[in-house]
Amino acid sequence: MNKVRSNFPVLRQYIYANTAAFGLFSDDLLDWRQEHDLDFLLKGSAMRTEGLKIIEETRESVASLFHCKSDDVALVPNFSLGINMVLNSLKEGSKIALLGNDYPSVKWPFETRSFKTFEIPITVQLEEDIENLIAKENIDVLALSIVQWLNGVKIDLDFLKKLKKENPELLIIADGTQFCGTSDFNFQESGIDILGASAYKWLLSGYGNGFFLFNEAVKEKLTIPIIGFSSADADEEKKDSISFVKHFEPGHLSCAAFGSLNFSIKYLKSIGIGKIENQIKTLAAKATLEFSKLGLLNEVVVQRKNHSTIFNIKGDSKLFNYLTENDIICSQRGDGIRLSFHFYNTEKDIEDIVKIIKSVI
């Protein structure tokens, strides 16, 4: 991974443990963006055709990465906008199961509409609690982040597949913002009906790009009351034949932003999604072991079988400032300090962080 690390300038100066806040730009992506903007500078509107080509190529890249069809992919600027567009078509009074302390953009859109919401605390037996609530309350929709933003708790994906099989009428909506880009994920076989994500974190694509994936069954159930000229590819004759996903694209999309997503997907695939997944598993195991030894992790994280590479360690502003002063980039979240590791991190990064923490506790 040394050659990979050299492509990320931030790593030459800092230990970057903050991908859960923002994924790093690579030198190669910067080169692509500069060349793209130069083309617009020199060609102006003559770049329109090329821009449309970039958007459709991005759609194909997203579909390829997540093992689905291109007409299952809606391109949106971010998860928050996309989920609000989806909820416009859900039936009032629907019973919604949410997770306690989940990301606000997952919870708030449901809580501020005319739905009946139920909150499930995040515990060691989270999956069992979800299953019990769905059976008890006859839940219509389960909405959750695959990986929790505060502490990195990761839902068992096999559980979601089983849950959908046992409850075929249950609508499962997942936020993959803290998950997509960390493993080889097959959307069509996942049991998830709708998956949305912003791509500026683990997909390393910068702001302004994201996507939603829809299975075929949900397309037949939902009617999206959103439309614009771009939904019809700027062709008035297509107004009555707009595809499902194009209702999420009523206006112009930035070919610079989505071209960045396209570039980053190709970059990740050139490294190898399997290699990335294995590195992340190695880092997750290392961090869990080392932080557990110091008693820095919540018992929910320690006792669950599998965990992501997002960790919220016990620590106050004094410890956070000390880490920052020692060139460790991380975030204060909740009542602790959030550290998150991607494939460009190393086990030595974790060892160095542990050494610094030991020096002050």
C-alpha positions in Angstrom: 0.0 0.0 0.0 3.0 2.3 0.1 2.6 3.3 -3.5 -1.1 4.0 -2.8 -0.3 6.2 0.2 2.1 8.4 -1.9 -1.0 9.4 -4.0 -2.5 11.2 -0.9 -0.5 14.3 0.1 -2.2 14.7 3.5 -0.5 11.4 4.6 3.0 13.0 4.2 2.4 15.3 7.1 -0.4 13.8 9.2 -1.9 10.6 10.5 -5.3 10.9 8.9 -8.0 9.2 11.0 -10.9 11.2 9.7 -12.4 9.6 6.6 -15.7 9.3 8.4 -15.8 13.1 8.1 -14.2 13.5 4.7 -12.4 11.1 2.3 -9.0 12.2 1.0 -8.3 13.7 -2.4 -5.7 11.9 -4.4 -3.1 13.6 -6.7 -4.6 11.7 -9.6 -8.1 13.0 -8.9 -6.8 16.6 -8.7 -5.1 16.2 -12.1 -8.4 14.9 -13.6 -10.4 17.8 -12.1 -8.0 20.4 -13.4 -7.9 19.0 -16.9 -11.7 18.8 -16.8 -12.1 22.5 -15.8 -9.5 23.5 -18.4 -11.6 21.9 -21.1 -14.6 24.0 -20.0 -12.4 27.1 -19.9 -11.3 26.5 -23.5 -14.4 25.0 -25.0 -17.4 26.5 -23.2 -20.7 25.0 -24.2 -19.0 22.7 -26.7 -18.3 20.6 -23.6 -22.1 19.9 -23.1 -22.0 16.6 -25.0 -18.9 15.5 -23.1 -20.6 16.5 -19.9 -23.6 14.3 -20.6 -21.4 11.4 -21.5 -19.6 11.8 -18.1 -22.9 11.6 -16.2 -24.0 8.4 -17.9 -20.6 6.9 -17.5 -20.8 7.6 -13.8 -24.2 5.9 -13.6 -22.6 2.8 -15.3 -19.7 2.9 -12.9 -21.9 3.1 -9.8 -24.0 0.2 -11.2 -20.8 -1.9 -11.8 -19.4 -1.2 -8.3 -22.6 -2.3 -6.5 -23.6 -5.1 -8.9 -26.9 -3.7 -10.2 -28.3 -2.3 -13.4 -27.7 1.3 -14.6 -31.4 2.0 -14.6 -31.4 1.2 -10.8 -29.1 4.2 -10.2 -30.3 7.7 -9.5 -27.6 10.4 -9.3 -28.2 13.0 -6.6 -26.0 15.7 -5.0 -26.1 14.1 -1.6 -28.0 11.6 0.6 -30.0 14.2 2.5 -31.7 15.6 -0.7 -32.3 12.1 -2.1 -34.0 10.7 1.0 -36.4 13.7 1.2 -37.3 13.0 -2.4 -38.1 9.4 -1.6 -40.2 10.2 1.4 -42.6 12.4 -0.7 -44.1 9.2 -2.0 -44.5 7.2 1.2 -48.0 6.8 2.6 -48.9 9.0 5.5 -49.2 7.2 8.8 -46.7 4.5 7.8 -44.9 2.9 10.8 -41.2 3.6 10.6 -38.4 1.9 12.7 -35.3 4.0 13.2 -32.2 3.5 15.2 -31.3 5.6 18.3 -28.5 8.2 17.6 -28.5 7.4 13.9 -27.4 10.2 11.6 -29.8 13.1 11.7 -30.3 13.1 7.9 -31.6 9.6 8.3 -34.0 10.3 11.2 -35.2 13.9 10.8 -36.9 13.5 7.4 -39.1 10.7 8.9 -39.7 12.4 12.2 -40.9 15.7 10.7 -43.5 14.0 8.4 -46.8 12.4 9.2 -45.4 9.0 10.0 -45.5 7.0 13.3 -41.9 6.4 14.3 -40.3 3.9 16.7 -36.8 4.2 17.9 -34.5 1.2 18.6 -31.5 1.7 20.9 -28.2 0.5 19.6 -27.2 -2.4 21.8 -25.2 -5.6 21.5 -28.3 -7.5 20.4 -29.4 -4.8 17.8 -30.5 -7.2 15.1 -32.7 -9.2 17.6 -34.2 -6.0 18.8 -35.0 -4.9 15.2 -36.6 -8.2 14.5 -38.8 -8.1 17.6 -40.0 -4.6 17.0 -41.0 -5.3 13.4 -43.0 -8.3 14.5 -44.6 -6.5 17.5 -45.6 -3.3 15.8 -46.1 -4.5 12.2 -43.5 -2.0 10.9 -43.8 -0.8 7.3 -40.4 0.7 6.9 -37.0 0.1 8.5 -34.6 3.0 7.9 -31.0 2.9 9.1 -27.4 3.6 8.4 -25.4 0.5 7.6 -22.6 1.9 9.6 -23.3 4.3 12.5 -21.6 7.7 12.2 -21.0 8.1 15.9 -19.4 4.8 17.0 -19.0 2.7 13.8 -21.5 0.0 14.8 -22.2 -2.0 11.6 -25.5 -3.8 10.9 -25.2 -7.4 10.0 -25.8 -7.5 6.3 -26.8 -11.1 6.3 -29.4 -10.2 8.9 -30.9 -7.6 6.6 -31.1 -10.2 3.8 -32.8 -12.7 6.1 -35.1 -10.0 7.5 -36.3 -9.1 4.0 -36.9 -12.7 3.1 -39.0 -13.2 6.2 -40.8 -9.9 5.8 -41.2 -9.3 2.0 -43.6 -6.4 2.5 -41.2 -4.5 4.7 -39.5 -1.6 3.0 -35.8 -1.5 3.9 -34.1 1.9 3.3 -30.4 2.1 4.1 -27.9 5.0 4.2 -24.5 3.7 2.9 -22.6 7.0 3.3 -20.3 5.5 6.0 -20.1 2.1 4.3 -20.0 2.4 0.5 -16.4 2.1 -0.7 -15.3 -0.2 2.1 -16.2 -3.6 0.7 -17.5 -5.5 -2.2 -21.3 -5.1 -1.9 -23.9 -6.7 -4.1 -27.0 -4.5 -3.9 -29.3 -6.8 -5.9 -28.7 -9.7 -3.4 -28.7 -7.5 -0.2 -32.4 -7.5 0.7 -32.2 -3.7 0.8 -34.9 -2.0 -1.2 -33.4 1.5 -1.3 -29.8 2.4 -0.7 -28.5 6.0 -0.7 -25.1 7.5 -0.1 -23.1 10.7 -0.3 -19.8 9.9 -1.9 -17.4 12.4 -0.2 -16.3 10.0 2.5 -15.2 6.4 1.8 -15.6 6.8 -2.0 -13.1 9.7 -2.0 -15.1 11.8 -4.5 -15.4 15.3 -2.9 -18.6 17.1 -2.3 -21.7 17.4 -4.5 -22.1 13.8 -5.6 -24.1 10.8 -4.4 -26.5 8.2 -5.6 -29.6 6.1 -4.7 -30.1 2.5 -5.8 -33.6 1.0 -6.2 -34.7 -2.6 -6.6 -37.3 -3.4 -9.3 -40.1 -4.1 -6.8 -39.9 -0.7 -5.1 -39.9 1.2 -8.4 -43.4 -0.3 -9.0 -44.7 0.8 -5.6 -43.4 4.4 -5.4 -44.5 7.4 -7.5 -42.0 10.2 -7.3 -43.8 13.6 -7.8 -40.7 15.4 -9.0 -39.9 16.4 -12.6 -37.8 18.8 -14.6 -36.5 19.3 -18.1 -33.4 17.2 -17.4 -35.6 14.3 -16.3 -36.5 14.1 -20.0 -32.9 14.7 -21.2 -34.0 18.2 -22.3 -36.4 16.7 -24.9 -40.0 17.8 -24.6 -41.2 14.7 -26.5 -39.9 12.5 -23.6 -42.1 14.2 -20.9 -44.5 11.2 -20.7 -41.8 8.5 -20.8 -39.5 9.4 -18.0 -37.8 6.5 -16.3 -38.1 6.1 -12.5 -34.6 7.2 -11.6 -34.7 10.3 -13.8 -37.4 11.8 -11.5 -34.5 12.2 -9.1 -32.6 14.2 -11.7 -34.9 17.1 -12.6 -32.1 19.7 -13.2 -28.5 19.8 -14.4 -26.0 17.6 -12.6 -22.4 18.8 -12.2 -20.2 16.8 -14.5 -17.2 17.9 -12.5 -18.7 16.5 -9.3 -20.0 13.3 -10.8 -17.0 12.9 -13.0 -15.0 12.9 -9.7 -17.2 10.0 -8.5 -16.6 8.2 -11.7 -12.9 8.7 -11.5 -12.7 7.6 -7.9 -14.7 4.4 -8.5 -12.3 3.5 -11.3 -9.4 4.3 -9.0 -10.7 2.1 -6.2 -11.4 -0.8 -8.7 -7.8 -0.4 -10.0 -6.5 -1.0 -6.5 -9.0 -3.9 -6.1 -12.1 -3.8 -3.9 -11.1 -7.1 -2.4 -7.7 -5.7 -1.3 -9.4 -2.6 0.1 -11.9 -4.8 2.1 -9.1 -6.9 3.5 -7.0 -3.9 4.5 -10.1 -2.4 6.3 -10.8 -5.7 8.1 -7.1 -5.8 9.3 -7.3 -2.2 10.5 -10.6 -2.8 12.3 -9.3 -5.8 14.1 -6.1 -4.0 15.1 -7.9 -0.9 16.3 -10.5 -2.9 18.3 -7.8 -4.9 20.0 -5.6 -1.9 20.9 -8.3 0.5 22.0 -10.0 -2.3 24.0 -6.7 -2.9 25.9 -6.8 0.7 27.0 -10.5 0.6 28.0 -11.4 3.3 25.5 -14.3 1.6 23.7 -18.0 1.2 24.7 -19.0 -2.3 25.6 -21.5 -2.4 22.7 -18.6 -2.1 20.2 -16.4 -4.6 22.1 -19.0 -7.3 22.4 -20.4 -7.2 18.8 -18.9 -9.7 16.4 -18.0 -7.4 13.5 -17.2 -3.8 13.5 -16.3 -1.1 10.9 -13.1 1.1 11.1 -14.9 3.9 12.8 -14.2 4.1 16.6 -15.4 6.6 19.2 -12.9 6.5 22.0 -13.4 7.9 25.5 -11.7 11.3 25.7 -12.3 14.9 26.4 -11.2 18.2 24.7 -7.8 18.0 26.3 -7.1 14.6 24.7 -8.5 15.7 21.4 -6.3 18.8 21.4 -3.3 16.7 22.3 -3.9 14.4 19.4 -4.3 17.3 17.0 -1.1 18.9 18.3 0.6 15.6 17.5 -0.6 15.7 13.8 -3.4 13.3 14.2 -6.5 14.5 12.3 -9.7 13.2 13.9 -13.1 14.5 15.1 -15.0 15.2 18.3 -18.3 13.4 18.1 -20.9 12.7 20.8 -19.1 12.4 24.1 -15.8 11.1 22.7 -13.3 11.3 20.0 -14.0 9.6 16.6 -11.1 7.9 14.8 -11.7 6.4 11.4 -9.4 4.4 9.1 -9.5 3.7 5.4 -7.3 1.5 3.2 -4.6 4.2 3.0 -4.1 3.9 6.7 -1.6 1.4 8.2 -1.4 -0.7 11.4 1.5 1.6 12.3 -0.9 4.6 12.2 -2.9 2.9 14.9 0.2 2.0 16.9 1.4 5.6 16.8 -2.0 6.9 18.0 -2.1 4.4 20.8 1.5 5.4 21.8 0.4 9.1 22.0 -2.7 8.3 24.0 -0.7 6.1 26.5 1.6 9.1 27.1 -1.2 11.1 28.6 -3.6 8.7 30.3 
